[in-house]
């Protein structure tokens, strides 16, 4: 469950744990003031309340509770006296920290007032307020999901009642506090069962939050936080992005909101519509760059994500520039795959020699990786530089650590054959055939036969049996 707003709890605790929670308990001014002028306290009740006043001043909670509880059997269960006694008892239980008994007594007082008009609206609202918060607080102590749901439901109902009867304007701090508490309780009810979210309740929570956002001039940040949590529980990423955009605009110094917005755009980018996917990738780019301008999202992982996004939208030049600078200055992690990506990037923007230089730089960082030299060889060969390609292949097989040895040996054999290095070609093709996975190179037997034919031709020429 989400936490009850801290401002609300702190206010509640101050009232519960301070003398302010106890109104005057004297015989002349009982806590409940009857709307019906004919409702008067019986003399024994007044006397008991007079004695309780001294006891509470001395913090003799047990004595005060015993005295008032002993008086209850002597009065009618529906009387004004019962309402007053239970209301005062509830405040003493609150001071003592016995919230379950405080709730029971408070609800009795409120129920009697509802039935017999014992309370003025202001006093009734005060009781409703306390009961709502106390049920919300006590729900977290319940081990049973059913009991938790029951307490949360009562908390929600009482908060809703308070809001329905308040005359305070929407900008009133206490009204906003109860609004936030109310939607918080709705959310907690919706996610109470960890196995399944109650989507109907979640929808209700969202609708209530939207109402709050519409009528409050400057909603507290917690309204947006709770709204976002509700939307994400529902899987509404498009609306989540809109809310987060509003949050980063209003709270630009909150770095967590920036880092939450980017993955939502990345998720939305998997749209079947390519144009929409591109739009969300661009939004993710702009989000990272806006965050970085504020000093956030500058980790190597964030920088690499930005590079990937520029690739996604086909901006290879920009991606290459960012990747190159990041690897040079250490703002992107120096791992082999990143250097290989840089080389690939240069190839995408038709800069093969820069790709070769990037791979040679990578070889300095990873001197045991023959895979890097293999990639250099492929680029050299594409540039019609077979000699340079062959030298890189020799280096690759000498270092080892190849992803697919059979493919490297096959390429070496082919280039060696082209350079008329038949002996080297024969060694390489034999190694290729002997390597696991060689069956994936169906041309290997033909290459081997061509090399053997070339070797025979060479021997015949040496023997003078051939003149050409």
Buried (B, 14 or more C-beta within 10 A) or exposed (E): BBEBBEBBBEBBEEBBEEEEBBBEBBBEEBBBEBBEEEBEBBEEBBBBBEBBBEBBEEEBBEBBBEBBBEBBEEBEEEBBBBBBBBBBBBBBBBBBEBBEBBBBBBBBBBEBBEEBEBBBEEBBBBBBBBBBBBBBBBBEEBEEEEEBBBBBBBBBBBBBBBBEEBEEEBEBEBBBBBBBBBBBBBBBBBBBEEEEBBEEBBBBBBEBBEEBBEBBEEBBEBBBBBBBBBBBBBEBBEBBBBBBBBBBEEBBEBBEBBBBBBEBBBBBBEBEEEEEBBBBBBBBBEBBEBBBEEEBBEEBEBBBBBBBBBBBBEBBEBBBBBBBEBBEEEBBBBBBEBBBBBBBBBBBBEBBEBBBBBBBBBBEEBEEBBBBBBBBBBBBBEEEBBEBBBBBBBBBBEBEEBEBBBBBBBBBBBBBBBBEBBEBBBBBBBBBBEBEEBEEBEEBEEBBEBBBEBBEBBEEEEEEEEEE
